[in-house]
Amino acid sequence: MTNFEYKRIKLTNLLVNTENYRFDPVGSQIEAIQVMVRDQNSKSANKLYNLAIDILENGLNPSDLTVVSPYTDDESLFVVHEGNRRITTLKLLFQPDLIPQEFRSLQNKFRELHVNNDLSQFEELLCVVYNTYEEADHWIEIKHTGEMDGVGTVRWDTEQQERFKANTGGSKSAILQTLELVEQSEHFEKETKENAQIIGVTNLERLISDPDVRSFLGIKVKNNEMSLEKPEQEVAKGLTKIINDLSSKKIIVNDIYYKKDRLKYLDTFEDNEIPQDVVEDGERAKVSDVGDTDKGKDKEKPPLKPKRIVSRPVSKKRKNLIPTEFVVRPKDDRVNNIYRELKQLEVEKFTNSASVMLRVFIELSIDYYLSINPISGVDASKSLNQKLSGVIDYLEKSSVLTRKELQGARYVLSSKSVSSTENLNAYVHSRLVHPSESEIKTTWDNIALFIKTILAN
């Protein structure tokens, strides 16, 4: 067991370690300080300046004292073994000119702090003094070299950090609210609840932070408050798949790292795993209220009224032609490939490509439908207008869709609409017609329910 003592030491007698493990050994105090400044500077912020602000506002951390040992050539001086960043920061507060000229802006900031703050409380510091560097090594190793199978500092994971923030007055993050929903809701199986406790939270956070994924699941985050846009049992369908896929390593970070990867992952959801676009009338329940047995425990939830599921209106602000929440699984390979490409195609960047491929996708989808549902007088040889009209009439007569539900598709038949088949044909065949982003998205929104219906076969 090593011997040590607590001692108050003047800041001027504390030496920044010239052999600090943060950088290669240097030859002098000034050089050590300047190397520390360069090491802690980045384009987004200077860590030493941020530390200076925190020290001035809150003082030094009393649970993390500076660790030193006597300087061999002068026993009145002490070499800093642990706490070189804070000692450098304090020295810069007293002497801003120690900052290299290349960081003139930083130098000016420290000058301002020097002038406007009383630094007398930092002239002398309480330190832990060991006889030699070697005697302090064990504690330095524990702090800086990882968990060491539990001997070292075990850092909080993302979920634990978020819980701390919430308990100390900060708001709960979306990821923590999501985990609480899983823990408290009756719509998750025991296995899923257990899996939620062991998954890599950063991967779940990567998904939940994507607005398209949230829209697909039926989750909304506003002012850091999470609410459900779909019934809780529907949201649970999607979250169950995500949590279990993360737990089983069916998906890893490389599968969801980029936006296109996350959209591709959503396409793997089976029909029974997709949260349906059903929203009950009235105020939507907040996730923080879900599963709280103290709130309304005497009130029974009214049963959901059966209603036909219709895709909710889609904002024109979306980037891609086909919105994330629109999901079908075309059995025809060519149709399926075009569908997947259109889900990733940004209309603003590729307006002409989107317009042409939309026209192709609509016609090939209808051709596929006719191949498995022959309609008298309508076949692949007819014009797009004739085929679309024939299938619309057939769906209405067969009571597959109502006349009202087919209004959008009929609008595409109208020669007066921007969504007309006449315009769709012109996008492909006329060099004088220039499609616009809004026209293409409007066309899709009008025909989306029709397409979903004929590709569901």
C-alpha positions in Angstrom: 0.0 0.0 0.0 1.5 3.3 -1.1 2.0 6.3 1.2 0.7 9.8 0.4 -0.2 13.1 2.0 -2.5 16.0 1.3 -0.8 19.3 0.8 -1.6 22.8 -0.3 0.8 23.9 -3.0 1.2 27.2 -4.8 0.2 27.1 -8.4 3.6 28.6 -9.4 5.3 25.6 -7.7 3.4 23.1 -9.8 5.2 21.9 -13.0 3.2 20.8 -16.1 4.7 17.3 -16.8 7.1 17.5 -19.8 6.6 13.7 -20.2 2.8 13.9 -20.2 1.3 10.8 -21.9 -1.0 13.0 -23.9 1.9 13.9 -26.2 5.6 13.1 -26.9 8.2 14.3 -24.3 9.2 17.9 -24.6 12.1 19.9 -23.2 10.6 22.7 -21.1 7.6 24.0 -19.2 6.6 26.6 -21.8 6.8 23.9 -24.6 4.7 21.5 -22.5 2.0 24.2 -22.1 2.0 25.2 -25.7 1.8 21.5 -26.9 -1.2 21.1 -24.5 -2.9 24.1 -26.1 -2.4 22.7 -29.6 -3.5 19.2 -28.5 -6.7 20.5 -26.9 -7.7 22.9 -29.7 -10.1 21.9 -32.5 -12.2 23.7 -35.2 -15.4 23.4 -33.1 -14.0 24.4 -29.7 -11.0 24.8 -27.5 -11.3 22.4 -24.6 -9.0 24.4 -22.3 -11.2 27.5 -22.6 -14.3 25.4 -21.9 -12.6 24.0 -18.9 -11.6 27.5 -17.7 -15.2 28.6 -17.9 -16.3 25.6 -15.9 -13.6 26.1 -13.2 -14.5 29.8 -12.8 -18.2 28.9 -12.5 -18.0 25.8 -10.3 -14.5 25.6 -8.9 -12.2 22.6 -9.1 -13.6 19.1 -8.7 -13.0 18.2 -5.0 -13.3 14.5 -5.7 -10.5 14.6 -8.3 -7.5 16.2 -6.7 -4.2 17.0 -8.6 -1.7 14.2 -8.1 2.0 15.2 -7.8 5.4 14.1 -6.6 8.5 16.3 -5.6 10.7 17.5 -8.4 14.1 15.8 -8.0 16.2 18.9 -8.6 14.2 21.2 -6.3 12.0 19.9 -3.5 9.9 23.1 -3.4 8.6 22.2 -6.8 6.2 19.4 -7.7 5.7 17.6 -11.0 2.0 17.0 -11.9 1.2 13.4 -12.7 -2.6 13.7 -12.8 -4.4 17.0 -13.6 -2.1 18.5 -16.2 -5.1 19.9 -18.2 -6.5 21.8 -15.3 -3.1 23.0 -14.1 -2.3 24.3 -17.7 -5.7 26.0 -17.8 -5.1 27.7 -14.4 -1.7 28.9 -15.5 -3.2 30.3 -18.7 -5.8 32.2 -16.7 -3.0 33.8 -14.7 -0.7 34.3 -17.7 -2.6 34.4 -21.0 0.6 35.3 -22.9 1.7 31.7 -22.5 -0.7 30.8 -25.3 1.1 30.6 -28.7 0.5 33.6 -31.0 -1.1 31.3 -33.6 -4.0 31.1 -31.2 -4.5 34.9 -30.8 -8.2 34.7 -30.5 -7.9 32.2 -27.7 -5.3 34.4 -26.1 -7.7 37.3 -26.1 -10.4 35.2 -24.5 -8.2 34.2 -21.7 -7.1 37.8 -21.2 -10.7 38.8 -20.8 -11.2 36.0 -18.2 -8.1 37.1 -16.4 -9.3 40.7 -16.1 -12.9 40.0 -15.2 -12.5 37.2 -12.6 -11.0 37.0 -9.1 -8.4 34.2 -9.4 -7.0 34.4 -5.9 -8.7 31.2 -4.8 -6.6 29.3 -7.3 -3.2 30.6 -6.2 -2.8 27.6 -3.9 -4.3 24.2 -4.5 -4.9 21.1 -2.4 -2.9 18.2 -4.0 -2.2 14.5 -3.3 1.5 14.1 -2.9 3.3 10.8 -3.5 7.0 10.3 -2.9 7.7 9.1 -6.5 5.9 8.9 -9.8 5.9 5.1 -9.6 3.8 5.2 -6.4 1.1 7.2 -8.2 1.1 4.9 -11.3 -1.6 2.5 -10.0 -4.2 5.2 -9.5 -3.3 6.9 -12.8 -3.7 3.6 -14.6 -7.1 3.0 -13.1 -8.4 6.3 -14.2 -7.0 6.4 -17.8 -6.6 2.9 -19.2 -10.1 1.6 -19.3 -12.3 -0.7 -17.2 -9.6 -3.3 -16.5 -12.2 -6.0 -15.8 -13.9 -3.7 -13.2 -10.8 -2.5 -11.4 -10.7 0.7 -13.4 -13.3 3.3 -14.0 -16.4 1.8 -15.6 -17.9 4.5 -17.8 -21.6 5.0 -18.1 -23.1 3.9 -21.3 -25.4 6.2 -23.3 -28.6 5.1 -21.5 -27.0 5.6 -18.1 -25.8 9.1 -19.1 -29.2 10.0 -20.3 -30.8 8.8 -17.1 -28.4 10.9 -15.0 -29.2 14.0 -17.1 -33.0 13.4 -16.6 -32.6 12.9 -12.9 -30.6 16.1 -12.4 -33.1 18.4 -14.0 -32.4 17.8 -17.7 -35.1 16.5 -20.1 -35.1 12.9 -21.1 -33.8 12.2 -24.5 -35.8 10.4 -27.2 -33.8 7.2 -26.8 -34.5 7.1 -23.0 -38.2 7.7 -23.6 -38.2 4.9 -26.1 -36.6 2.5 -23.7 -39.1 3.5 -21.0 -41.9 2.8 -23.4 -40.6 -0.7 -24.0 -40.1 -1.3 -20.3 -43.6 -0.1 -19.3 -45.9 -1.0 -22.1 -47.9 -4.2 -22.0 -47.6 -4.6 -25.8 -44.0 -5.8 -25.6 -43.1 -9.5 -24.9 -40.9 -10.3 -21.9 -38.1 -11.4 -24.3 -38.2 -8.0 -26.1 -38.1 -6.1 -22.8 -35.0 -8.1 -21.8 -33.3 -7.6 -25.1 -33.9 -3.8 -24.8 -31.6 -3.9 -21.7 -28.7 -5.5 -23.5 -28.6 -4.0 -27.0 -26.1 -1.3 -28.1 -28.1 1.8 -27.3 -26.1 3.9 -29.8 -27.5 1.8 -32.7 -31.0 2.2 -31.5 -30.4 5.9 -31.1 -29.1 6.1 -34.7 -32.4 4.7 -35.8 -34.7 6.7 -33.6 -32.9 10.0 -34.4 -33.8 9.5 -38.1 -37.1 11.4 -38.8 -38.0 8.9 -41.5 -37.7 6.0 -39.1 -39.7 7.8 -36.5 -42.4 8.6 -39.1 -42.5 4.9 -40.1 -42.8 3.8 -36.5 -45.4 6.4 -35.6 -43.2 8.3 -33.2 -43.0 12.1 -32.9 -40.5 14.2 -31.0 -41.1 17.9 -30.4 -39.3 20.1 -27.9 -37.6 16.9 -26.7 -41.0 15.4 -25.8 -41.9 12.2 -27.4 -45.5 11.3 -28.4 -47.2 8.5 -30.4 -48.8 9.2 -33.7 -50.1 5.6 -34.0 -51.7 3.4 -31.4 -49.2 2.0 -28.8 -49.7 -1.6 -30.0 -48.9 -0.6 -33.5 -45.7 1.3 -32.5 -44.7 -1.8 -30.5 -44.7 -3.9 -33.7 -41.9 -1.9 -35.3 -39.9 -1.4 -32.1 -40.1 -5.1 -31.3 -38.5 -6.0 -34.6 -35.8 -3.3 -34.3 -34.9 -4.3 -30.7 -34.8 -8.0 -31.5 -32.8 -7.5 -34.6 -30.2 -5.4 -32.7 -30.1 -8.0 -29.9 -29.6 -11.0 -32.3 -27.0 -9.0 -34.3 -29.3 -9.5 -37.4 -28.4 -5.8 -38.0 -25.2 -4.1 -36.9 -24.0 -0.5 -37.2 -22.8 -1.0 -40.8 -26.4 -1.9 -41.8 -27.9 1.4 -40.5 -25.0 3.8 -40.6 -26.1 5.9 -43.5 -29.6 7.2 -44.4 -29.9 4.9 -47.4 -29.0 1.9 -45.2 -31.8 2.8 -42.7 -34.3 3.2 -45.5 -33.2 -0.2 -46.9 -33.6 -1.7 -43.5 -37.2 -0.5 -43.2 -38.0 -2.4 -46.4 -37.2 -5.7 -44.6 -40.2 -5.3 -42.3 -42.9 -7.9 -42.9 -46.5 -6.7 -43.2 -47.3 -7.8 -39.6 -44.3 -5.9 -38.3 -45.3 -2.5 -39.9 -47.0 0.0 -37.6 -50.3 0.8 -39.3 -51.4 4.4 -40.1 -54.3 4.4 -37.6 -54.7 7.4 -35.3 -57.6 7.6 -32.9 -59.4 10.9 -32.4 -58.6 13.0 -29.5 -55.3 13.8 -27.7 -52.4 11.5 -28.4 -50.8 9.9 -25.4 -47.3 11.0 -24.4 -44.8 8.2 -24.1 -43.9 9.4 -20.6 -47.5 8.5 -19.6 -47.5 5.1 -21.2 -47.5 2.3 -18.6 -47.7 4.7 -15.6 -49.9 2.8 -13.2 -50.5 5.9 -11.1 -52.2 7.8 -13.9 -55.8 6.9 -14.7 -55.5 3.4 -13.3 -59.2 3.3 -12.6 -60.0 4.3 -16.2 -60.4 1.6 -18.8 -59.1 2.3 -22.2 -61.9 2.5 -24.8 -61.7 -0.3 -27.4 -60.3 0.7 -30.8 -63.0 1.3 -33.3 -62.4 -0.8 -36.4 -61.7 1.5 -39.4 -60.3 1.1 -42.8 -56.6 1.8 -42.9 -55.7 4.5 -45.4 -52.2 6.1 -45.9 -52.1 9.4 -44.1 -51.3 12.6 -46.2 -47.6 12.9 -46.9 -45.7 16.3 -46.7 -44.3 17.7 -49.9 -41.2 18.6 -47.9 -39.9 15.0 -48.1 -36.8 14.5 -50.2 -37.6 11.2 -51.9 -40.4 10.5 -54.3 -41.8 7.6 -52.3 -42.1 8.4 -48.6 -40.6 6.1 -46.0 -43.9 5.0 -44.5 -45.1 3.7 -47.9 -44.2 0.0 -47.9 -45.1 -2.7 -50.5 -43.3 -5.9 -51.5 -43.7 -6.2 -55.3 -43.4 -9.9 -56.3 -42.1 -8.9 -59.8 -38.3 -8.4 -59.7 -38.2 -5.4 -62.1 -41.0 -3.6 -60.4 -39.5 -4.2 -57.0 -36.1 -2.9 -58.1 -37.6 0.3 -59.5 -39.7 0.7 -56.4 -36.5 0.5 -54.2 -34.7 3.0 -56.3 -37.5 5.5 -56.2 -37.6 5.3 -52.4 -34.0 6.5 -52.4 -34.1 9.0 -55.3 -34.1 12.6 -54.2 -36.5 14.4 -56.5 -34.9 17.9 -56.2 -31.5 16.5 -57.4 -32.8 14.1 -60.0 -36.1 15.6 -61.2 -36.0 14.3 -64.7 -34.9 10.8 -63.6 -37.7 10.7 -61.0 -40.3 11.8 -63.5 -39.4 9.2 -66.2 -39.0 6.4 -63.7 -42.3 7.2 -62.0 -44.0 6.9 -65.4 -42.3 3.5 -66.0 -43.1 2.3 -62.5 -46.8 3.1 -62.8 -47.1 1.3 -66.1 -45.1 -1.8 -65.1 -47.1 -2.1 -61.9 -50.3 -2.0 -63.9 -48.9 -4.6 -66.3 -47.9 -6.9 -63.5 -51.4 -6.6 -62.0 -53.0 -7.4 -65.3 -50.8 -10.4 -65.7 -52.3 -12.0 -62.6 -55.7 -10.4 -62.7 -56.9 -10.5 -66.4 -59.5 -7.8 -67.2 -61.6 -8.1 -70.3 -60.7 -5.5 -72.9 -57.6 -4.4 -71.1 -54.1 -5.8 -71.7 -50.5 -4.7 -71.8 -50.8 -3.5 -75.4 -53.2 -0.7 -74.5 -52.0 2.9 -73.7 -51.2 3.8 -70.2 -54.4 5.9 -70.0 -56.5 3.0 -71.1 -54.9 0.5 -68.7 -55.1 2.8 -65.8 -58.8 3.6 -66.5 -59.6 -0.1 -66.9 -58.0 -1.2 -63.6 -59.6 1.7 -61.7 -63.1 0.7 -63.0 -62.3 -3.0 -62.1 -61.2 -2.1 -58.5 -64.4 -0.1 -58.0 -66.8 -2.7 -59.4 -65.1 -5.5 -57.4 -65.4 -3.3 -54.2 -61.6 -3.5 -53.7 -61.5 0.3 -53.3 -64.4 2.7 -53.0 -65.1 5.5 -55.5 -63.8 8.0 -53.0 -60.6 6.0 -52.5 -60.1 6.0 -56.2 -60.5 9.8 -56.6 -56.7 10.4 -56.6 -56.1 7.8 -59.3 -59.0 9.1 -61.4 -57.4 12.6 -61.1 -54.4 11.2 -62.9 -56.7 10.3 -65.8 -57.8 13.9 -66.1 -56.1 15.8 -68.9 -56.4 19.0 -66.9 -54.4 17.8 -63.9 -50.6 18.2 -63.5 -50.6 14.5 -62.6 -52.2 13.4 -65.9 -51.1 10.5 -67.9 -50.6 13.0 -70.7 -48.0 14.8 -68.7 -46.4 11.5 -67.6 -46.0 10.5 -71.3 -44.6 14.0 -72.1 -41.9 13.5 -69.4 -40.6 10.6 -71.4 -41.2 11.6 -75.0 -41.1 15.4 -75.2 -37.9 17.5 -74.9 -40.0 20.6 -74.5 -41.8 19.6 -71.2 -39.9 20.1 -68.0 -41.2 18.4 -64.9 -41.2 20.1 -61.5 -40.5 18.5 -58.2 -43.9 19.4 -56.8 -45.7 18.0 -59.8 -44.0 14.7 -59.5 -44.7 14.4 -55.8 -48.3 15.4 -56.3 -48.7 12.7 -58.9 -47.3 10.1 -56.5 -49.5 11.2 -53.7 -52.6 11.0 -55.9 -51.8 7.5 -57.1 -50.1 6.0 -54.0 -53.2 4.1 -52.6 -53.9 2.7 -56.1 -50.3 1.4 -56.5 -50.3 0.0 -53.0 -53.5 -1.9 -53.7 -52.5 -3.4 -57.1 -49.0 -4.4 -55.7 -50.5 -6.1 -52.6 -51.6 -9.1 -54.8 
